[in-house]
Amino acid sequence: MPYSEEFKDHLANPRNVGNFDEANHFGVETNPACGDTLKLFLKVSEGRIHRAGFLAYGCPATIACGSAITELITNKTIEDALAIDRQMISAKVGGIPSRKNHAAALAIETLHHALTRADLSIKLAVEAEQLSR
């Protein structure tokens, strides 16, 4: 399966690259088989992802999937973001070869890591606010 034009565009012009000052949640995962690493930086408030950034070290598919997931989750609620799956990421980049499905899986695992932390941080912030009243 050759790479699609959408895939090539995400690779040549990755969206939302890097950390940013407003990021208040973070997730990182590494694929133990190939060593690819993906980091997600999120600005989360009131249960919604307002901004997302990524850094990737690995194959082209990992970079393209990192780019795609930031577009898929921006302005989504945590609940909606958790519903994103590998097939949605693959579709966003115009499909990926089955041998590269690990890149979409890595993006999902990193997202879940970041959102689990985000959800916990939100709960703790709400509890702290309630205690201070």
C-alpha positions in Angstrom: 0.0 0.0 0.0 1.6 3.3 -1.1 1.3 6.3 1.2 -1.6 8.6 0.5 -1.3 12.3 -0.3 -2.9 13.0 3.1 -0.2 10.9 4.8 2.5 12.7 2.8 1.1 16.1 3.8 1.0 15.2 7.5 4.6 14.1 7.1 5.9 17.1 5.2 3.7 19.6 7.1 3.0 18.1 10.5 0.4 20.0 12.5 0.7 21.2 16.1 4.4 20.3 16.5 6.0 20.9 19.9 5.2 21.9 23.4 3.6 25.2 24.2 3.4 27.5 27.3 -0.3 26.8 28.1 0.1 23.0 28.1 -1.1 21.7 31.4 -1.2 17.9 30.7 1.3 15.6 29.2 1.5 12.0 28.0 4.4 10.0 26.6 4.6 6.4 25.4 7.3 4.3 23.6 6.7 1.3 21.5 9.0 -1.3 23.1 9.4 -3.3 19.8 10.6 -0.5 17.5 11.5 2.3 19.9 9.2 4.9 18.4 8.2 7.5 21.0 5.3 10.0 21.0 4.7 12.9 23.4 1.4 14.8 23.6 1.0 18.2 25.2 -2.5 19.3 26.0 -4.3 22.4 27.2 -7.3 21.0 29.1 -9.9 22.9 31.0 -13.5 22.3 31.9 -13.3 18.8 30.5 -12.3 19.9 27.0 -9.0 19.8 25.1 -8.5 23.3 23.8 -5.1 22.8 22.3 -2.7 19.9 21.5 0.9 19.6 20.5 3.2 16.6 19.8 6.8 15.5 19.5 7.6 12.3 17.8 10.8 10.2 17.4 10.3 7.3 15.0 9.2 6.2 11.7 7.2 8.4 9.3 3.9 6.8 10.3 4.5 7.8 13.9 5.0 11.4 12.9 1.9 11.4 10.6 -0.2 9.8 13.3 1.0 12.2 16.0 0.1 15.1 13.7 -3.3 13.6 12.9 -4.3 12.9 16.5 -3.7 16.5 17.5 -6.1 17.6 14.8 -8.7 14.9 15.9 -8.7 15.9 19.6 -8.5 19.7 19.5 -11.7 21.2 20.8 -13.1 17.8 21.8 -14.3 16.8 25.2 -12.3 14.2 27.1 -15.1 11.7 26.6 -15.2 12.3 22.8 -11.4 12.2 22.6 -11.3 8.8 24.4 -13.7 7.5 21.7 -11.1 8.1 19.0 -9.6 4.8 17.7 -6.8 3.6 15.4 -9.1 3.4 12.4 -10.0 7.1 12.9 -6.4 8.1 13.0 -5.6 5.9 9.9 -8.5 7.5 8.0 -7.3 11.0 9.0 -4.0 10.3 7.2 -5.6 8.6 4.2 -4.8 5.1 5.4 -1.6 3.4 6.6 -0.2 0.0 5.7 -1.1 -2.8 8.2 2.6 -3.1 9.1 2.5 0.5 10.4 -0.7 0.1 12.5 1.6 0.3 15.5 1.9 4.0 14.9 -1.8 4.6 15.3 -1.8 2.4 18.3 1.0 4.4 19.9 -1.0 7.6 19.3 -4.0 6.1 21.0 -2.0 4.9 24.0 -0.3 8.2 24.4 -3.6 10.0 24.2 -5.1 7.7 26.9 -2.0 8.3 29.1 -2.4 12.1 28.7 -6.1 12.1 29.2 -6.0 9.8 32.3 -3.6 12.3 33.8 -5.7 15.2 32.6 -8.8 13.8 34.1 -7.1 13.2 37.4 -5.6 16.7 37.4 -9.0 18.2 36.7 -10.6 16.2 39.6 -7.9 17.3 42.0 -8.2 20.9 40.9 -11.9 20.9 41.4 -11.5 19.2 44.8 -8.9 21.8 45.8 -11.2 24.6 44.7 -14.1 23.2 46.7 -11.9 22.9 49.8 -10.7 26.5 49.6 -14.3 27.8 49.6 
